[in-house]
Amino acid sequence: MFDDENVIGEGGYGIVYHGVLVDSTQVAVKNLLNNRGQAERNFKVEVEAIGRVRHKNLVRLLGYCAEGAHRMLVYEYVDNGNLEQWLHGDVGPCSPSYMGASVNIILGTAKGLMYLHEGLEPKVVHRDVKSSNILLDKQWNPKVSDFGLAKLLGSERTYVTTRVMGTFGYVAPEYASTGMLNEKSDVYSFGILIMEIISGRKPVDYSRPPGEVNLVDWLKTMVSNRNSEGVLDQRCLRNPLQGH
C-alpha cells in the first residue's frame, strides 16, 4: 500500500495513500510524519472530532492506528478529487459535468458544516474550511475532510480562545485579530469558498495585479462598481457552449 504510486496527497502533516482492504473496500490512509507536539494533538483531535460523526457530507473515519511511533488515519476513499483541483487544476471548472454540480457542491458543504455546528454536542468548529478540503465523489457529492485543526465547543461556551490556525485567505478577520473562535469562523470561510466557486479566483493570488490579489478586496470593488457580471468566472463565460 505504501508505495509512491499509491500516493494521492501530501503535506506538512504527512502522506495520504490509496489502499484496498481485504474485503475490497477502498480507503484513503493518512500516514502522519511524526507523533510529537502539534502533530500528536492534531491526530487526537481528528479522531475525537470525526470518529463519532456519520453524515453524507463529511468524510467518514473508518479506523486509526496509534501503535508505537506510528500514527495513521483510515478514511473512506472519495474518488473524484477535491474542489481545488476542479477550480484551479488542469481539468478546469468549465467542464459541463462540474458546472452543473456547483450548486449541489455548495449546498452539500453547507449541510455538512451545519451538522458539525448544530447536530453535535459538543459542536465541532472545523477551522480549516477551504477548497482543497472539500472532496468530491463521482456523483459530485461534497465531503468536508481534514479535521486536524478542529476545535470542540461545548454548549456552555460561546467561543474558545486559541492560537490562530487555518489557511491564509480563508481565516475570518475577527478570529485572526483576537484568537476568539466559534462556528462563525467556519461560516466566513464557507463564504470565501462560495466566492471562489462563483469567480474561479483563489482567495489570495499574487499573480494578479495590485487590488486583485485578495479575493474579498476585489469583490468589494466589483460590488461598488455594480459589476455583478464581472464577478462570474470569465474562463467559462468565454465559451458560449459552456457558459453559465
C-alpha positions as CSV (number, residue, x, y, z in Angstrom):
1,M,0.0,0.0,0.0
2,F,2.7,2.5,1.0
3,D,4.3,2.8,-2.5
4,D,4.9,6.1,-4.2
5,E,2.4,5.0,-7.0
6,N,-0.4,5.0,-4.4
7,V,0.2,8.5,-3.1
8,I,-2.9,10.7,-3.6
9,G,-1.9,13.6,-1.4
10,E,0.8,15.0,0.9
11,G,1.6,18.0,3.0
12,G,3.3,19.1,6.2
13,Y,1.2,16.6,8.2
14,G,2.2,13.5,6.3
15,I,1.3,11.5,3.2
16,V,-2.1,10.1,2.1
17,Y,-2.2,6.8,0.3
18,H,-4.9,5.0,-1.7
19,G,-5.4,1.4,-0.4
20,V,-7.7,-1.5,-0.6
21,L,-8.8,-3.6,2.5
22,V,-9.2,-7.4,2.4
23,D,-12.9,-7.0,1.8
24,S,-12.2,-4.9,-1.3
25,T,-13.2,-1.6,0.4
26,Q,-11.2,1.3,-1.0
27,V,-9.7,3.6,1.6
28,A,-7.5,6.6,2.0
29,V,-4.8,6.2,4.6
30,K,-3.2,9.3,6.1
31,N,0.3,8.4,7.4
32,L,1.4,11.1,9.8
33,L,5.1,12.1,9.7
34,N,5.6,12.2,13.4
35,N,3.8,11.7,16.7
36,R,5.1,14.7,18.7
37,G,3.8,18.0,19.7
38,Q,1.3,19.6,17.5
39,A,1.1,16.6,15.2
40,E,0.1,14.3,18.0
41,R,-2.5,16.9,19.2
42,N,-3.9,17.1,15.7
43,F,-4.1,13.3,15.5
44,K,-6.1,13.1,18.7
45,V,-8.4,16.0,17.7
46,E,-9.1,14.4,14.4
47,V,-10.0,11.0,16.0
48,E,-12.2,12.7,18.6
49,A,-13.9,15.2,16.2
50,I,-14.7,12.9,13.3
51,G,-14.7,9.4,14.9
52,R,-18.3,9.9,16.1
53,V,-19.6,11.6,13.0
54,R,-21.9,10.0,10.4
55,H,-23.1,12.4,7.7
56,K,-23.1,12.1,3.9
57,N,-21.3,15.4,3.5
58,L,-18.5,14.6,6.0
59,V,-15.7,12.2,5.1
60,R,-16.0,9.1,7.3
61,L,-13.2,7.9,9.5
62,L,-13.1,4.1,9.4
63,G,-10.3,3.5,11.8
64,Y,-6.9,4.6,13.1
65,C,-3.6,3.3,14.2
66,A,-1.7,4.6,17.3
67,E,1.0,1.9,17.8
68,G,4.5,2.9,18.9
69,A,5.6,5.8,16.8
70,H,3.1,5.1,14.1
71,R,0.1,7.4,13.7
72,M,-2.4,6.6,10.8
73,L,-6.0,7.5,10.0
74,V,-8.1,5.4,7.7
75,Y,-10.8,7.2,5.8
76,E,-13.4,6.3,3.2
77,Y,-11.9,6.8,-0.3
78,V,-13.6,9.6,-2.2
79,D,-12.9,9.1,-5.9
80,N,-13.3,12.4,-7.8
81,G,-10.5,14.6,-6.4
82,N,-11.0,17.8,-4.4
83,L,-12.7,21.1,-5.2
84,E,-9.5,23.0,-5.5
85,Q,-8.4,20.6,-8.3
86,W,-11.6,21.2,-10.2
87,L,-11.5,25.0,-9.7
88,H,-7.8,25.7,-10.3
89,G,-6.3,22.5,-11.8
90,D,-5.8,21.1,-15.3
91,V,-9.4,19.9,-15.8
92,G,-10.8,23.4,-15.0
93,P,-14.2,24.5,-13.8
94,C,-15.8,24.8,-17.2
95,S,-16.4,21.1,-17.8
96,P,-20.2,20.7,-18.2
97,S,-20.4,18.0,-15.5
98,Y,-18.7,20.2,-12.9
99,M,-20.7,23.3,-13.8
100,G,-24.0,21.5,-13.4
101,A,-23.0,20.3,-10.0
102,S,-21.6,23.5,-8.5
103,V,-24.8,24.5,-6.7
104,N,-25.1,20.9,-5.2
105,I,-21.5,21.2,-4.0
106,I,-22.3,24.5,-2.2
107,L,-25.4,23.1,-0.6
108,G,-23.9,19.8,0.4
109,T,-20.9,21.6,2.0
110,A,-23.3,23.8,3.9
111,K,-25.2,20.8,5.2
112,G,-22.0,19.1,6.4
113,L,-20.9,22.3,8.3
114,M,-24.4,22.8,9.7
115,Y,-24.3,19.3,11.2
116,L,-20.9,20.0,12.8
117,H,-22.2,23.2,14.3
118,E,-25.8,22.2,15.2
119,G,-26.1,18.4,15.2
120,L,-23.3,17.5,17.6
121,E,-22.6,18.2,21.3
122,P,-20.0,19.5,21.8
123,K,-20.2,21.2,18.4
124,V,-17.2,20.9,16.1
125,V,-15.5,24.0,14.6
126,H,-13.5,22.8,11.6
127,R,-11.2,25.8,11.5
128,D,-9.8,25.0,8.0
129,V,-12.7,25.1,5.5
130,K,-11.1,25.5,2.1
131,S,-11.5,24.1,-1.4
132,S,-8.7,21.5,-1.1
133,N,-10.6,20.1,2.0
134,I,-13.8,19.5,0.0
135,L,-13.6,16.1,-1.5
136,L,-16.0,15.1,-4.4
137,D,-17.4,11.7,-5.3
138,K,-18.4,10.6,-8.8
139,Q,-21.9,11.9,-8.2
140,W,-20.4,15.3,-7.2
141,N,-21.5,15.0,-3.6
142,P,-19.1,17.1,-1.5
143,K,-17.5,15.7,1.7
144,V,-15.7,18.0,4.2
145,S,-12.4,16.5,5.2
146,D,-9.2,17.1,7.3
147,F,-10.3,17.7,10.9
148,G,-6.7,18.1,12.2
149,L,-7.2,21.7,13.3
150,A,-10.8,21.2,14.6
151,K,-11.9,22.5,18.0
152,L,-14.7,21.2,20.2
153,L,-17.1,23.8,21.6
154,G,-19.5,22.9,24.4
155,S,-23.0,24.4,24.6
156,E,-21.9,26.4,27.7
157,R,-19.4,28.4,25.8
158,T,-19.9,30.9,23.0
159,Y,-16.3,30.9,21.9
160,V,-12.9,29.4,22.7
161,T,-9.6,31.4,22.7
162,T,-6.9,29.7,20.8
163,R,-3.8,30.2,18.7
164,V,-4.8,31.4,15.2
165,M,-4.7,28.5,12.8
166,G,-6.1,27.9,9.3
167,T,-5.2,28.9,5.7
168,F,-4.5,32.5,4.8
169,G,-7.3,34.0,2.7
170,Y,-10.0,31.8,4.4
171,V,-9.4,32.8,8.0
172,A,-12.1,35.1,9.5
173,P,-10.7,38.6,10.3
174,E,-12.2,38.7,13.8
175,Y,-10.6,35.3,14.6
176,A,-7.3,36.4,13.1
177,S,-7.2,39.6,15.2
178,T,-8.5,38.2,18.6
179,G,-7.9,34.5,18.6
180,M,-11.6,34.1,19.7
181,L,-13.0,31.1,17.8
182,N,-16.5,29.8,17.2
183,E,-18.6,28.4,14.4
184,K,-19.0,31.8,12.8
185,S,-15.3,31.5,11.7
186,D,-16.3,28.4,9.6
187,V,-19.2,30.4,8.1
188,Y,-16.8,33.1,7.0
189,S,-14.5,30.5,5.4
190,F,-17.5,29.0,3.7
191,G,-18.5,32.4,2.3
192,I,-15.0,32.7,0.8
193,L,-15.4,29.2,-0.7
194,I,-18.7,30.3,-2.4
195,M,-17.0,33.4,-3.9
196,E,-14.1,31.1,-5.0
197,I,-16.6,28.8,-6.8
198,I,-18.5,31.7,-8.5
199,S,-15.5,33.7,-9.6
200,G,-12.9,31.0,-10.2
201,R,-10.4,33.0,-8.3
202,K,-8.2,31.9,-5.5
203,P,-8.7,33.7,-2.1
204,V,-5.2,35.1,-2.4
205,D,-3.4,35.2,-5.8
206,Y,-0.1,37.1,-6.0
207,S,0.0,36.6,-9.8
208,R,-2.8,39.1,-10.2
209,P,-2.5,42.9,-10.4
210,P,-2.5,45.0,-7.2
211,G,-6.0,45.4,-5.9
212,E,-7.0,42.0,-7.2
213,V,-4.6,39.9,-5.1
214,N,-7.1,39.4,-2.3
215,L,-10.5,38.0,-3.4
216,V,-12.5,39.9,-0.8
217,D,-11.0,43.2,-1.6
218,W,-11.5,42.6,-5.4
219,L,-15.1,41.6,-4.8
220,K,-15.8,44.8,-2.8
221,T,-14.5,46.8,-5.7
222,M,-16.7,44.9,-8.2
223,V,-19.8,45.4,-6.0
224,S,-19.1,49.1,-5.5
225,N,-18.8,49.4,-9.3
226,R,-22.0,47.5,-9.8
227,N,-20.2,45.0,-12.0
228,S,-22.0,41.8,-11.0
229,E,-21.4,40.0,-14.3
230,G,-17.7,40.6,-13.9
231,V,-17.7,38.6,-10.7
232,L,-18.5,35.4,-12.6
233,D,-15.8,33.0,-13.7
234,Q,-14.7,34.6,-17.0
235,R,-13.0,31.4,-18.2
236,C,-16.4,29.8,-18.6
237,L,-18.2,32.8,-20.0
238,R,-15.7,33.0,-22.9
239,N,-17.0,29.7,-24.2
240,P,-20.7,30.0,-25.3
241,L,-21.1,26.2,-25.2
242,Q,-20.1,26.1,-21.6
243,G,-21.3,29.4,-20.2
244,H,-23.4,29.9,-17.1
